[in-house]
Amino acid sequence: MENVNMIFNENPSAMYTLWKAFRSRKNSYSPGVEYPVIHSLRPGFIINKVHLKAFYEICDIKQFNSLHMLYPFTLVYPYIMRVLCSKEMPVSLFKVLNTHNSITMHRRIRPDERLDIDCHNCAPRIVPKGLEIDVKSVVSSGGESVWENITTYFYPGKFGTADASYSAPILDSIDDTPIRKEWYLPAKDRFRFARISGDSNGIHYGSFYARMMGFKRDFAQPIRVVAQCVSSLPTNTSDSRGWLEEVVANCFEPLPATETAGPMQLDFSLKGPVYYESTLTLKNIQTKNGNRFDLYCSGNDKPVICGILNTI
């Protein structure tokens, strides 16, 4: 089957994406079918400075002269949604759940760079209790890949024996690690961040709707809280400022280069909702190449986000 290429000259309409998702809501997986690779492409993307500033303000993190490694996710997300709501996809957008993300930032990215976006799906794989589909996003500048992300989506159901190559992401427990940081997550700017992040699912800003969907209340988009986690992690050489802040500072301030100034990889798994108007607790343990961290949400004894951030 031939690949599908969708080329955009402006951001995809969220309303039209929702309409396409509604029309493809009955999509189903058939074993043995070869599904096409669907590319959602945006050449020559220019970052809006107002959008960028709002991201830092709402996430409550310091802005530097290069992009936070979570920020490009807000740029690619609308294009990921267009891939998932395509009629050629074997799942319904309304039934998938983001469970894991793996981000690689190859180098610092200046806000004034002209960027190219390419998001495309990978072949579905059968896992225990359902299917998994990866959507790979690549952000390039001048033909150079500067940022990549693999977003894993889970689709529940019975589809047969799990693929032999399947192995769930596993991170070592850090339950007994001292607390790195605690902060309160206000319900302020919920809808505003939905527009900033591209994730306009009502469970992130509508408490009544979230309860209808089986949750205690509305909860934050993962990138909103993971961005603060990453910025709060200690460096390998100093505990005075965050891990990512040290990296960016070394790139732009007249300081000698260190091992933290290189490319970075962030892997995180989503274990539970991060509810608004809750106290969040960040724990971490430093490793040879970076930090292993867990985020807790008040009322839940288990971590809601587990991640590891490394230099590569």
C-alpha positions in Angstrom: 0.0 0.0 0.0 1.3 3.5 -0.9 2.2 6.0 1.7 0.0 8.9 2.4 1.5 12.4 2.5 -0.4 15.4 4.0 1.3 18.7 3.5 0.3 21.7 5.5 1.1 25.4 5.1 -0.5 26.4 8.3 -1.5 24.7 11.6 -4.2 22.1 11.2 -7.6 23.1 12.3 -8.4 21.5 15.7 -12.2 21.5 14.8 -11.5 19.7 11.5 -9.2 17.2 13.2 -12.0 16.5 15.7 -14.5 16.0 12.8 -12.1 13.6 11.0 -11.6 11.7 14.3 -15.4 11.4 14.6 -15.7 10.1 11.0 -13.0 7.5 11.7 -14.2 6.5 15.1 -15.2 3.0 13.9 -11.8 2.2 12.5 -10.6 -1.3 13.6 -7.5 -3.4 13.4 -7.3 -6.4 11.2 -4.3 -8.8 11.7 -2.3 -9.4 8.6 -3.3 -6.1 6.9 -0.4 -3.9 5.8 -1.3 -0.3 6.8 0.2 2.7 5.0 2.7 5.1 6.5 0.9 8.4 6.9 3.1 11.5 6.9 1.9 14.8 8.3 4.3 17.4 7.0 4.8 21.1 7.6 7.7 22.8 5.8 9.1 26.1 6.8 7.5 26.5 10.2 8.3 29.7 12.0 7.8 29.9 15.8 5.4 32.4 17.2 7.2 34.4 20.0 3.9 35.0 21.8 3.2 31.2 21.7 6.7 30.5 23.0 6.4 33.0 25.8 3.1 31.6 26.9 4.5 28.1 27.1 7.2 29.2 29.6 4.8 31.3 31.6 2.2 28.6 32.1 4.8 25.9 32.7 6.4 28.2 35.2 9.9 27.7 33.9 12.7 30.1 33.0 13.1 31.1 29.4 16.5 30.9 27.7 17.8 31.7 24.3 17.2 28.2 23.0 14.1 26.1 23.2 13.2 23.9 26.1 13.3 20.3 25.0 9.6 19.8 25.7 8.5 22.9 23.7 8.8 21.3 20.2 6.2 18.8 21.3 3.6 21.6 21.2 4.6 22.3 17.6 4.3 18.7 16.4 1.2 17.6 18.4 -1.5 18.9 15.9 0.3 17.0 13.2 0.4 13.8 15.3 -3.4 14.2 15.7 -3.9 14.4 12.0 -2.0 11.1 11.6 -4.1 9.4 14.2 -7.4 10.5 12.9 -6.7 9.5 9.4 -9.2 7.0 7.8 -6.3 4.7 7.0 -5.4 4.2 10.7 -6.5 0.9 12.3 -7.6 2.6 15.6 -10.0 5.3 16.7 -8.4 8.5 18.1 -11.1 8.5 20.8 -9.9 5.2 22.2 -6.1 5.6 22.2 -4.0 6.5 25.3 -0.6 8.0 25.3 1.6 5.8 27.5 5.2 6.6 26.7 7.4 9.3 25.1 11.0 9.2 24.0 12.5 12.6 23.1 15.9 13.2 21.6 17.2 16.7 21.3 20.3 16.6 19.0 21.4 20.1 19.6 20.0 23.4 20.9 17.4 25.1 18.8 17.1 28.8 18.4 13.6 30.3 18.4 14.3 32.1 15.1 15.2 28.9 13.1 12.9 27.9 10.2 11.8 24.4 11.0 10.4 21.4 9.0 8.0 19.0 10.7 7.4 15.4 9.7 5.1 13.1 11.8 4.4 9.6 10.7 3.0 6.3 12.1 4.9 3.1 12.6 3.4 -0.4 12.1 1.0 -1.5 14.9 2.2 -4.2 17.3 0.1 -6.5 19.4 0.9 -6.2 23.2 -0.8 -7.7 26.2 -4.3 -6.3 26.5 -4.2 -4.4 23.2 -2.3 -2.7 20.5 0.5 -0.2 20.5 1.2 2.3 17.7 4.2 4.6 17.7 4.1 8.0 16.0 7.5 9.4 15.2 8.0 13.1 14.9 11.1 14.7 13.4 11.9 18.4 13.5 14.6 19.5 11.1 16.4 22.7 10.4 18.2 23.2 7.1 18.0 19.4 6.4 19.5 18.6 9.8 17.4 16.6 12.3 17.5 18.7 15.5 14.7 17.1 17.6 12.9 13.7 17.5 10.1 12.1 19.5 8.5 8.7 19.5 5.0 8.9 21.1 3.5 5.5 22.0 -0.3 5.1 21.9 -2.1 2.2 23.5 -5.4 0.9 22.1 -7.2 -1.6 24.3 -8.7 -4.9 23.0 -8.0 -8.5 22.3 -6.0 -9.0 19.1 -4.1 -12.2 19.6 -0.7 -13.2 21.0 1.6 -10.4 21.8 4.5 -9.8 19.5 7.6 -11.8 20.5 9.8 -8.7 20.3 7.5 -6.7 22.7 9.0 -5.6 26.0 7.5 -2.9 28.2 9.7 0.1 29.3 11.0 -0.6 32.7 12.8 1.8 35.0 14.4 1.0 38.4 12.4 2.0 41.4 13.5 5.1 43.3 10.8 5.1 46.0 13.2 5.8 48.9 14.9 8.7 47.1 14.7 12.1 48.9 12.3 14.7 47.6 13.8 17.1 45.1 10.9 19.6 44.8 7.2 20.1 45.8 4.8 22.5 44.1 1.1 23.2 43.8 -0.5 22.8 40.4 -3.2 25.5 40.0 -6.2 25.1 37.8 -5.3 28.4 36.2 -4.7 28.6 32.4 -6.2 25.1 31.7 -7.9 26.1 28.4 -5.1 28.4 27.5 -2.6 25.7 27.7 -4.9 23.4 25.7 -4.5 25.9 22.9 -0.7 26.3 23.4 0.0 22.5 23.6 -2.4 21.6 20.8 -4.0 19.0 23.1 -7.6 20.3 23.4 -9.1 17.2 24.9 -11.8 18.4 27.3 -10.4 16.1 30.1 -7.6 18.7 30.5 -9.8 21.7 31.2 -13.4 20.5 31.8 -13.9 19.0 35.3 -17.5 17.8 34.6 -16.4 16.2 31.3 -13.4 14.5 32.9 -15.7 13.0 35.6 -18.0 11.8 32.8 -15.0 10.0 31.4 -14.3 8.3 34.7 -11.7 10.6 36.2 -11.8 12.4 39.6 -11.6 15.8 37.8 -9.7 17.5 34.9 -5.9 17.0 34.8 -2.9 18.5 33.2 -1.3 17.6 29.8 1.8 15.6 30.5 4.2 18.1 28.9 3.1 20.9 31.2 4.4 19.1 34.3 7.2 17.1 32.7 8.7 20.4 31.5 8.9 21.6 35.1 10.3 18.3 36.2 13.1 18.5 33.6 13.9 22.1 34.5 14.1 21.2 38.2 16.5 18.3 38.0 20.0 18.9 39.4 23.2 18.9 37.3 26.0 16.4 37.8 28.3 19.2 39.0 26.1 21.6 40.9 22.7 21.6 42.6 22.2 25.3 42.4 20.2 25.3 39.2 18.2 22.8 37.1 19.7 20.3 34.7 18.3 21.8 31.6 19.1 25.3 32.7 22.7 24.2 33.0 22.7 22.8 29.5 21.3 25.9 27.9 23.5 28.2 29.9 26.6 26.3 28.8 25.4 26.8 25.2 24.9 30.5 25.4 26.8 32.0 28.3 30.6 32.4 28.1 31.3 29.4 30.2 33.6 26.5 29.4 31.9 23.5 27.8 30.9 20.6 30.0 29.6 17.1 29.4 26.0 18.4 30.0 26.2 20.6 26.9 25.7 17.8 24.5 22.6 16.1 23.0 20.0 14.9 25.4 17.5 12.1 25.6 14.3 12.1 27.7 12.2 9.0 28.2 9.0 9.1 30.3 6.1 6.8 31.0 2.6 8.1 31.9 1.2 6.0 34.8 -1.7 8.1 36.0 -3.4 11.6 35.8 -1.8 14.7 37.3 -4.8 16.4 38.7 -5.2 20.2 38.9 -5.3 21.8 42.4 -3.0 19.0 43.7 0.5 19.1 45.3 3.1 17.5 43.1 6.3 15.9 44.5 9.4 15.3 42.4 11.9 12.7 43.4 15.2 12.0 41.5 18.4 10.2 41.7 21.5 11.2 39.7 23.0 8.7 37.4 26.3 8.7 35.5 24.8 10.4 32.5 21.9 12.4 34.0 18.8 11.8 36.2 16.2 9.2 36.9 13.0 10.9 38.3 9.5 10.2 39.5 6.6 12.6 39.9 3.8 12.0 42.5 0.4 13.6 42.7 -1.2 14.1 46.1 -3.7 11.3 46.8 -1.8 8.7 44.9 1.0 6.7 46.6 2.4 5.6 43.3 4.3 7.8 40.8 2.1 9.2 38.0 5.1 9.9 35.7 8.4 8.0 35.6 11.3 9.2 33.5 15.0 9.4 32.9 16.9 12.2 31.3 20.4 11.6 30.0 23.2 13.2 28.0 24.0 11.1 24.9 
